[in-house]
Amino acid sequence: MSYVEDMDWLRLLSKYTNQLADTVDGAELTSNVPSCPAWDLADLAWHLVEVQDFWTWIITNRPASPEHYPEPTRPPNDELTGALRSGCRALVESLEAANPTEEAWSWSDDHTVGFTYRRQAHEAFVHLADACLAAAVSPPNASPDFGADGIDELISINLSMPEWGSFTPGDDDRLISINPTDTANSWTLRFGTFSGTSPNTGTTYTDEPQVQLGYGPATTIVSGDAATLDLWMWGRADTGAVTITGNPSLASELRAVISGETQ
């Protein structure tokens, strides 16, 4: 799955960004963000301002690479949520002016504007969850389709195997299934190891823990509503928020592998 035409991406991007700004406005800016322990709420707000500014530049200057992207200056803390709201408007306007099928730079294998439509809506949702954790309020809501798409995006993009790498599957009994209870989607993942040398950095990876889509009966199943499973996989919901049938240690291993690909 990639960019989905019938998902209202720009509305969701605006909704979750503005909810994050509202959450930050109603909390102490010095509150620690448990899911990003090096940050407080002010840092979280600034991070999303930076991210959205970057992608506004990428879309406006498509298909140029970010080689000449000018880094923004962090505003005073009392201006951060205003910068969030205005920055989100600028990103939405840049995306509205583009066709999702047009070429645009991205760090993934998907070099279309549609990548940014999808990625930035999910980026805002995950960071809204961060803000909710810091402010000790209820986690954000999302539709089953959006939650399922978030799971799919993480698996198909963040956990995708680069062309220069190889995956060695583990034992047949080391399969884990992600099963939303409110959609027909499900994903079975096989544990194994990843090896290869990056042609870009020259870094060599040898037998690094990894997961890939697999087939067969899973020995462990993680279930819950799609939005909660999405947040759980991103490390924004604890194990008590989902139901694990089978081997809980496999669920912990999965979270550890994902953490290495998303932080």
Number of C-alpha atoms within 10 A of each C-alpha: 8 14 20 14 10 6 14 13 23 19 12 20 23 19 16 23 29 21 18 28 20 15 21 23 15 10 16 14 19 12 18 21 22 16 17 18 9 10 17 18 25 21 20 24 24 21 16 23 23 19 16 24 22 19 24 22 19 22 23 18 15 18 16 16 14 15 6 8 14 10 9 10 8 14 12 10 15 11 11 23 23 16 22 23 18 15 21 26 19 18 26 20 14 17 21 12 10 16 11 19 12 13 18 22 21 19 8 12 11 16 16 21 24 22 22 26 24 25 18 24 22 24 18 24 28 22 22 27 26 26 32 23 20 26 20 13 12 9 19 20 13 17 13 19 15 22 24 24 23 26 25 18 20 19 18 15 15 14 18 17 15 13 8 10 14 16 19 17 16 15 10 14 13 19 24 29 24 23 21 24 14 16 14 10 16 15 18 19 20 24 25 18 18 20 17 18 14 14 9 6 7 9 9 11 14 12 13 14 18 26 28 22 16 18 14 13 14 19 15 21 21 21 20 18 20 27 25 25 28 27 22 20 25 21 20 22 19 12 17 8 14 16 15 20 14 14 14 15 11 19 20 12 15 19 17 15 17 20 13 12 15 12 7
